[in-house]
Amino acid sequence: MTEHPDDALYQSDIDSVEIYLIEEFGVDVIFGDDEANAYWKPNGHPCVSINTNQRKRLQLYTILHEAGHVIIREREEYETLYPYGQKDKSKTISRRVDVIREEVAAWDEGERLAQRLGIKLDHRLYHNFYKKHLFEYVKWAYNPTSYGGEIGKP
């Protein structure tokens, strides 16, 4: 992948989000070309993984989104707001709707985090990326047996 003139700035912004996740939540951030874009807890320890086969700008958008999940899931009211969120791994309608609700909230929370950290976003490009990924969840929610390969297992 060719370098973009703004890659150094994007990397600096990515580093800011990574430092925030480590300092505020003790989250390990893993970057790699074979990593999924995800927030997960192997052995109960929180981790965010970012695929490096995407452009730096998209890595920034992705880490902001995954940080949004971290922020949301650390709130006391998480279980109340998303009762079918983490514990229910079924594909019930309630579970699917809660997954979509959390996805929307995580994108919005990522945008707020960017503001707090002084990261300037191209809002049009951020929202285009947001909508592209959100639509994959909408397709999965509509028919979980046909979709989901591009989004992993919610």
Buried (B, 14 or more C-beta within 10 A) or exposed (E): EEEEEBBEBBEEBBEBBBEBBEEEBEBEBEBEEEBEBBBBEEEEEBBBBBBEEBBBBBBBBBBBBBBBBBBBBEEEEBEEBBEBBEEBEEBEEEBBEBBBBBBBBBBBBBBEBBEEBEBEBEEEEBBEBBEEBBEBBEBBBEEBEEBBEEBEEB
